[in-house]
């Protein structure tokens, strides 16, 4: 197993938690959750364009783009819904509740996607250990939310 990817996944988890606080504070400063999300996505968009240009990225032909299934364009919409939910909820329910519930939902969805190999993922069966792990995560979430 390549440990750098495990470390990157952990660090990204830390960053997502910090991002929740940054965006919630931006919401307060802007007095509008949608404007805060626009600014957040806007700065992220600029960063991505710069990375794309710096790496010499190339775009596929327009014919290829036209053939992409409609649902493959919905990732940004899901990201926007996630961000608005975090911006609006994190100060009401707390960072630990927001993150633990979000991670539990992500893990449950990931388990289903892996088990059935949906959306092009490799099949990784929902064996006893994985189900036990999800059960423990859900139990942990209940303890965090109960506080």
Short mmCIF file of the C-alpha atoms (twelve columns), coordinates in Angstrom:
data_MODEL
# 
_entry.id   MODEL 
# 
loop_
_atom_site.group_PDB 
_atom_site.id 
_atom_site.type_symbol 
_atom_site.label_atom_id 
_atom_site.label_alt_id 
_atom_site.label_comp_id 
_atom_site.label_asym_id 
_atom_site.label_seq_id 
_atom_site.Cartn_x 
_atom_site.Cartn_y 
_atom_site.Cartn_z 
_atom_site.pdbx_PDB_model_num 
ATOM 1   C CA . UNK A 1   0.000   0.000  0.000   1 
ATOM 2   C CA . UNK A 2   1.294   3.448  -0.865  1 
ATOM 3   C CA . UNK A 3   1.305   5.332  2.426   1 
ATOM 4   C CA . UNK A 4   1.576   8.756  0.811   1 
ATOM 5   C CA . UNK A 5   -2.040  8.434  -0.378  1 
ATOM 6   C CA . UNK A 6   -3.191  7.451  3.102   1 
ATOM 7   C CA . UNK A 7   -1.394  10.486 4.514   1 
ATOM 8   C CA . UNK A 8   -2.886  12.753 1.840   1 
ATOM 9   C CA . UNK A 9   -6.401  11.447 2.610   1 
ATOM 10  C CA . UNK A 10  -5.872  12.205 6.308   1 
ATOM 11  C CA . UNK A 11  -4.498  15.684 5.617   1 
ATOM 12  C CA . UNK A 12  -7.422  16.444 3.288   1 
ATOM 13  C CA . UNK A 13  -9.773  15.424 6.094   1 
ATOM 14  C CA . UNK A 14  -8.055  17.945 8.355   1 
ATOM 15  C CA . UNK A 15  -8.334  20.592 5.652   1 
ATOM 16  C CA . UNK A 16  -12.063 19.959 5.095   1 
ATOM 17  C CA . UNK A 17  -12.682 20.523 8.793   1 
ATOM 18  C CA . UNK A 18  -10.708 23.770 8.776   1 
ATOM 19  C CA . UNK A 19  -12.477 24.781 5.548   1 
ATOM 20  C CA . UNK A 20  -15.827 24.482 7.331   1 
ATOM 21  C CA . UNK A 21  -14.720 27.077 9.859   1 
ATOM 22  C CA . UNK A 22  -13.190 29.340 7.218   1 
ATOM 23  C CA . UNK A 23  -16.362 29.294 5.124   1 
ATOM 24  C CA . UNK A 24  -18.634 29.775 8.149   1 
ATOM 25  C CA . UNK A 25  -16.613 32.849 9.111   1 
ATOM 26  C CA . UNK A 26  -16.754 34.091 5.528   1 
ATOM 27  C CA . UNK A 27  -20.529 33.701 5.696   1 
ATOM 28  C CA . UNK A 28  -20.655 35.932 8.766   1 
ATOM 29  C CA . UNK A 29  -18.425 38.524 7.098   1 
ATOM 30  C CA . UNK A 30  -20.520 38.510 3.904   1 
ATOM 31  C CA . UNK A 31  -23.859 38.084 5.722   1 
ATOM 32  C CA . UNK A 32  -24.931 35.653 2.994   1 
ATOM 33  C CA . UNK A 33  -24.196 31.913 2.758   1 
ATOM 34  C CA . UNK A 34  -24.552 31.770 -1.025  1 
ATOM 35  C CA . UNK A 35  -22.172 34.697 -1.534  1 
ATOM 36  C CA . UNK A 36  -19.696 33.008 0.817   1 
ATOM 37  C CA . UNK A 37  -19.943 29.815 -1.250  1 
ATOM 38  C CA . UNK A 38  -19.464 31.778 -4.486  1 
ATOM 39  C CA . UNK A 39  -16.316 33.390 -3.103  1 
ATOM 40  C CA . UNK A 40  -15.034 30.030 -1.851  1 
ATOM 41  C CA . UNK A 41  -15.722 28.268 -5.153  1 
ATOM 42  C CA . UNK A 42  -14.343 31.270 -7.033  1 
ATOM 43  C CA . UNK A 43  -10.996 31.169 -5.240  1 
ATOM 44  C CA . UNK A 44  -10.917 27.399 -5.714  1 
ATOM 45  C CA . UNK A 45  -11.686 27.844 -9.417  1 
ATOM 46  C CA . UNK A 46  -8.818  30.309 -9.822  1 
ATOM 47  C CA . UNK A 47  -6.456  27.912 -8.008  1 
ATOM 48  C CA . UNK A 48  -7.536  25.032 -10.271 1 
ATOM 49  C CA . UNK A 49  -7.098  27.083 -13.456 1 
ATOM 50  C CA . UNK A 50  -3.597  28.076 -12.346 1 
ATOM 51  C CA . UNK A 51  -2.726  24.434 -11.553 1 
ATOM 52  C CA . UNK A 52  -4.153  23.328 -14.909 1 
ATOM 53  C CA . UNK A 53  -2.077  25.899 -16.770 1 
ATOM 54  C CA . UNK A 54  1.055   25.189 -14.716 1 
ATOM 55  C CA . UNK A 55  0.875   21.460 -15.485 1 
ATOM 56  C CA . UNK A 56  0.322   21.997 -19.213 1 
ATOM 57  C CA . UNK A 57  -3.105  20.383 -19.118 1 
ATOM 58  C CA . UNK A 58  -4.954  19.894 -22.381 1 
ATOM 59  C CA . UNK A 59  -8.674  19.754 -23.052 1 
ATOM 60  C CA . UNK A 60  -10.398 16.993 -25.009 1 
ATOM 61  C CA . UNK A 61  -12.055 17.766 -28.343 1 
ATOM 62  C CA . UNK A 62  -15.552 19.282 -28.212 1 
ATOM 63  C CA . UNK A 63  -17.024 16.088 -29.701 1 
ATOM 64  C CA . UNK A 64  -15.727 14.145 -26.707 1 
ATOM 65  C CA . UNK A 65  -17.149 16.701 -24.279 1 
ATOM 66  C CA . UNK A 66  -20.582 16.512 -25.969 1 
ATOM 67  C CA . UNK A 67  -20.699 12.754 -25.412 1 
ATOM 68  C CA . UNK A 68  -20.222 12.906 -21.634 1 
ATOM 69  C CA . UNK A 69  -23.292 11.614 -19.769 1 
ATOM 70  C CA . UNK A 70  -25.378 14.297 -18.062 1 
ATOM 71  C CA . UNK A 71  -24.857 12.881 -14.560 1 
ATOM 72  C CA . UNK A 72  -21.073 13.223 -14.855 1 
ATOM 73  C CA . UNK A 73  -21.549 17.013 -14.780 1 
ATOM 74  C CA . UNK A 74  -23.294 16.967 -11.389 1 
ATOM 75  C CA . UNK A 75  -20.210 16.772 -9.144  1 
ATOM 76  C CA . UNK A 76  -19.963 20.541 -8.874  1 
ATOM 77  C CA . UNK A 77  -23.653 20.765 -7.954  1 
ATOM 78  C CA . UNK A 78  -23.113 18.202 -5.201  1 
ATOM 79  C CA . UNK A 79  -20.079 20.163 -4.018  1 
ATOM 80  C CA . UNK A 80  -22.148 23.351 -3.910  1 
ATOM 81  C CA . UNK A 81  -24.907 21.651 -1.916  1 
ATOM 82  C CA . UNK A 82  -22.314 20.256 0.485   1 
ATOM 83  C CA . UNK A 83  -20.660 23.633 0.920   1 
ATOM 84  C CA . UNK A 84  -23.921 25.502 1.519   1 
ATOM 85  C CA . UNK A 85  -24.986 22.829 4.010   1 
ATOM 86  C CA . UNK A 86  -21.705 23.173 5.903   1 
ATOM 87  C CA . UNK A 87  -21.785 26.977 5.819   1 
ATOM 88  C CA . UNK A 88  -25.341 27.092 7.165   1 
ATOM 89  C CA . UNK A 89  -25.111 24.173 9.618   1 
ATOM 90  C CA . UNK A 90  -21.659 24.161 11.180  1 
ATOM 91  C CA . UNK A 91  -22.250 27.068 13.536  1 
ATOM 92  C CA . UNK A 92  -25.647 25.679 14.560  1 
ATOM 93  C CA . UNK A 93  -24.648 22.066 15.256  1 
ATOM 94  C CA . UNK A 94  -20.879 22.406 15.801  1 
ATOM 95  C CA . UNK A 95  -17.886 21.286 13.806  1 
ATOM 96  C CA . UNK A 96  -17.596 17.829 15.386  1 
ATOM 97  C CA . UNK A 97  -21.271 17.037 14.725  1 
ATOM 98  C CA . UNK A 98  -21.079 18.340 11.162  1 
ATOM 99  C CA . UNK A 99  -17.901 16.470 10.317  1 
ATOM 100 C CA . UNK A 100 -18.847 13.207 12.038  1 
ATOM 101 C CA . UNK A 101 -22.269 13.076 10.372  1 
ATOM 102 C CA . UNK A 102 -20.728 13.983 7.026   1 
ATOM 103 C CA . UNK A 103 -18.030 11.319 7.334   1 
ATOM 104 C CA . UNK A 104 -20.607 8.686  8.350   1 
ATOM 105 C CA . UNK A 105 -22.689 9.522  5.283   1 
ATOM 106 C CA . UNK A 106 -19.618 9.429  3.050   1 
ATOM 107 C CA . UNK A 107 -18.507 6.102  4.475   1 
ATOM 108 C CA . UNK A 108 -21.923 4.502  4.044   1 
ATOM 109 C CA . UNK A 109 -22.138 5.713  0.427   1 
ATOM 110 C CA . UNK A 110 -18.558 4.574  -0.230  1 
ATOM 111 C CA . UNK A 111 -19.299 1.124  1.171   1 
ATOM 112 C CA . UNK A 112 -22.263 0.749  -1.185  1 
ATOM 113 C CA . UNK A 113 -20.327 2.071  -4.204  1 
ATOM 114 C CA . UNK A 114 -17.402 -0.272 -3.446  1 
ATOM 115 C CA . UNK A 115 -19.563 -3.321 -2.747  1 
ATOM 116 C CA . UNK A 116 -21.446 -3.103 -6.043  1 
ATOM 117 C CA . UNK A 117 -18.661 -1.512 -8.105  1 
ATOM 118 C CA . UNK A 118 -20.955 1.373  -9.020  1 
ATOM 119 C CA . UNK A 119 -19.816 4.373  -11.070 1 
ATOM 120 C CA . UNK A 120 -16.770 2.506  -12.350 1 
ATOM 121 C CA . UNK A 121 -15.239 1.770  -8.937  1 
ATOM 122 C CA . UNK A 122 -13.443 -1.521 -8.369  1 
ATOM 123 C CA . UNK A 123 -15.484 -4.038 -6.410  1 
ATOM 124 C CA . UNK A 124 -14.498 -4.280 -2.751  1 
ATOM 125 C CA . UNK A 125 -17.097 -6.454 -0.995  1 
ATOM 126 C CA . UNK A 126 -18.781 -5.230 2.186   1 
ATOM 127 C CA . UNK A 127 -17.251 -7.961 4.333   1 
ATOM 128 C CA . UNK A 128 -17.606 -8.425 8.074   1 
ATOM 129 C CA . UNK A 129 -14.667 -6.129 8.891   1 
ATOM 130 C CA . UNK A 130 -15.973 -3.290 6.739   1 
ATOM 131 C CA . UNK A 131 -19.490 -3.605 8.138   1 
ATOM 132 C CA . UNK A 132 -18.079 -3.672 11.675  1 
ATOM 133 C CA . UNK A 133 -16.032 -0.567 10.868  1 
ATOM 134 C CA . UNK A 134 -19.106 1.288  9.584   1 
ATOM 135 C CA . UNK A 135 -21.043 0.173  12.653  1 
ATOM 136 C CA . UNK A 136 -18.314 1.520  14.935  1 
ATOM 137 C CA . UNK A 137 -18.211 4.805  12.999  1 
ATOM 138 C CA . UNK A 138 -21.984 5.154  13.345  1 
ATOM 139 C CA . UNK A 139 -21.723 4.377  17.058  1 
ATOM 140 C CA . UNK A 140 -19.006 7.014  17.345  1 
ATOM 141 C CA . UNK A 141 -21.162 9.538  15.516  1 
ATOM 142 C CA . UNK A 142 -24.037 8.863  17.912  1 
ATOM 143 C CA . UNK A 143 -21.691 9.493  20.842  1 
ATOM 144 C CA . UNK A 144 -20.344 12.718 19.304  1 
ATOM 145 C CA . UNK A 145 -23.810 14.031 18.405  1 
ATOM 146 C CA . UNK A 146 -25.281 13.058 21.782  1 
ATOM 147 C CA . UNK A 147 -22.698 15.139 23.704  1 
# 
